[in-house]
Amino acid sequence: MRVVVVFNHPYEGSYANAILNAVTKGLKTAGHEVDLMHLDNDGFNPVMSKADLKGFVEHRAVDPQVIDYNKRLKEANHLVFIFPIWWDLMPATTKGFIDRVLTPGVAYDHHPRGFGLVPLWENLKGVTVITTMNKPKIMYSLLIGNLIRKAMLRSVFKTMGYKNLSWISFNRVKSVGQNKRVKWLEDLERRFGRMN
């Protein structure tokens, strides 16, 4: 299986980076091919330009980096996002990736009868979003309303028609003990090591 991992965290010592390593190790142990899109190291520009917007309307990408990402995503069997939750949502770079890369004519198209969207990545069988945050899970759920599930899974991928969507949320990352953080990583490695 070909798995595209979209990673967004600028600090190499972050827990998100440890998650990336665990996921990658598990996938490779299972014999899967991992294609990493490290948005920070790639210098991905999240800002939608006038040219991008014109291309969006015309159903074509114009930025060479976006075109490259699109080609690689078209071959993906599974898509994994890894990023921190900042101010209750994804970082700007992840949001920019959604805006600039997941575009009509590439990731989806409009239904010919005019209602709804049709997925275009025929190989894509599932999407997993993995996040870190320092809020307790119940606070994020009750007070904030699980915005990542609403924004990433329901509003973006479910709307486009993709299925097998899941969200793995690691909460209170700074306040839990080191043993807990290590166990989370071991569990992740095992989970992705069993992916088929």
Sequence and secondary structure as in RCSB ss.txt:
>XXXX:A:sequence
MRVVVVFNHPYEGSYANAILNAVTKGLKTAGHEVDLMHLDNDGFNPVMSKADLKGFVEHRAVDPQVIDYNKRLKE
ANHLVFIFPIWWDLMPATTKGFIDRVLTPGVAYDHHPRGFGLVPLWENLKGVTVITTMNKPKIMYSLLIGNLIRK
AMLRSVFKTMGYKNLSWISFNRVKSVGQNKRVKWLEDLERRFGRMN
>XXXX:A:secstr
 EEEEEE  S TTSHHHHHHHHHHHHHHHTT EEEEEETTTTT      HHHHHHHHHT   SHHHHHHHHHHHT
 SEEEEEEE BTTB  HHHHHHHHHHS BTTTEEE TTSSSEEE  TT  EEEEEEE SS HHHIIIII  HHII
IIIIIIIIHHT   EEEEEE STTTS HHHHHHHHHHHHHHHHT  
